[in-house]
């Protein structure tokens, strides 16, 4: 139509096949979140008819995606059969590449870590990082060669180009813009590969297994070599139109002319005050070695003035950002986690919460929670990506034909 612009994506109707595919995933999600659970409970929680639930649960059970978990104790009548996710149905590998380490995990269908690797060391080039990453993946697969692996999730710093599976821009990890990460790992491992920003992956990890599990919507702040953000809305990650949402580290918090220079080229970015890179630089200027996290913790516990001063400055700027996030998103909570050692994170959060309560710009200051998964948050979230990509009740992807029937998929052995 002439003069029409803006939203052009078509919307498919809810035909019976689409509804059935969606219901499969809704029910599997309910069993994952609430299991062990009975079919009657599933019907109550989903609003679906008993017959629909019984048919789909029986199919999922026969295929091995869910399994028996005894019977529900009842005061009268036949005790209801309980079901839970079958942890051994399938597995997934998650990999997090940071400038100073590679963390990888193998998780089962419940998300429990069955095996892990951690390689510390400064990764100077993408080529070196890719070599170390493949070695980590091989190690996990050799230990668990008999496991059925659904896919591989990769978490990397920087906004992602999801269409081409590559990093758009990564000032703390230069060179990755030329690497088609998804294609490379797909060819090298022969596994389906999903790539995501590490802060978003960490937010997903906390949403599934950590501090964000009871929350419907929250903003996650990742503090590592750089600073990033992940946004969870209605239990799902929000990545923005092009996948570049949550780049909190490059919001300007210090507008002075002599503000700290950030790796992105701007001055006064949050990352220039809150990241491990900024702490390491401060310690280096004082002639102290800040490259070792163990050493940083020791300095903190000794009451080192440089570390404490950095924490106080970082907390002040963090409070400003959290206040802005509260005004913008009104989230249930802010979760702060990442690569920064736990004792420093606790201090940072407590001080930020204290400042926020005194200087609040809204009636009630948002809760600030410490991430529970620490260094493995992004790797765990990355491992979730192939599982979530397959089983999540994502209506748009189902109507676009990107989700097959779970039962057909498992029967085919793909």
C-alpha positions, 0 to 999 in steps of 0.5 A: 500500500502506498505510503505504508512503512515500518512493520512489514513482517507478516503474522501467521495464524494459529493453525492446529499444527502450530498450536500442537507444536507450541503446546508440546514446548509449553508442556515441556517447559512446565515440566522443566520448571515445576517438575516433578509434576502430575498431568493434572497439575500441568493442565492447571498450570497451562490452561490446556484441556486434560485430554491435550495434556495427557496426549502430549505428556504420553508422547514426551514420555514415550520418546524419553524427553520426560520420565516417571518420578513416582506417584503423588501422595494423595489422601484418597483415590489413585495417586497421580503419576509424576513426571520430570525432565529426563536429564539423560535425554540430551546434552549441550556444550557451552563455551565462554571466551573472554580475553583472559580465560576460556570456560566450557561446560557440558550440561544435561537436559536439566542443565546440570553440569556433568563436566567442565574445563577452565583455561586461564591465560591471556588470549592475544589473538582470535587464532589462539583463542579458537585453538584453545576453544577447540581443545576444550570442546574435544576434552569434554567430548572425549570424556562424554563420547557416548552422550547425545549432544544437541549443539554448541553454544558460544558466548563472546564479548561484544554485540553480535550479528546473529544472521552471520554468527559473528562479532560486530565490535569488540574493543577488548577482544580485537580481531573477532570482527573478521571471524565467522564464529558460527561457521567456524565451530560448525565446520570444526565440531559438526554440531549445530552452533548458536552464538550470543553476546556473553552478557546476554548468555550470562543473563540466560544462565542466571535466569535458568539456574541462578539468581534470576530463576524466580524472576520474570524480568530483570537486567543483568550487569556483567562485570569482567574484562569489560562490562556488558548487560543482558535483558530478560523480559517475560522470561526471554532474552531481549536482544534488540532489533539487530542483537545489540541491546544491553551494551551498558559498558559504553554508556557515558557516566563521566562527562568531564573533559578529562574522563577516563578513556575507554577501549571503544575510543570514547571517554567516560564510559561505565566500562572505564570505571567498573571493569577488571581492566580499569582495576588492573590499570589502577593497580599497575599505575601503583606498581602492583600486579593486578593480573591475578584474580587471587592477588586482587582478592588478597589485596581487597582482604588486606584493605588495600586503599587502591582496590577500595577506592576503585570499588567506591568509585565503581559503586557510585557509577554503577548506582547511576546506571542502575537508577537509569535502568530502573526508570527505563525498564522498571525491572523486578531486580538488577542482577550483578555478576560475572568475572569479578571475584565474589568478595569484590562483587558483594562489596560493590553491590552492598555499597551501590544499594546503600547509595541508591537507597539514600539518593533514590529517584523513585519511590522504591529503589530496585533490588540488586542481587548478586549473580549465583553462577559467577565465572560459569554464568556465560558458559552455562547460558551458552550451553542453554542456547541450543536447548532453548533454541530447540524446546522453548515455546517461541511462537514466532519461530514455530510459525516461521517453520523453524521448530519441528515436532519434538517427537519427530525430532527425537524419533529421527535421531537428529 
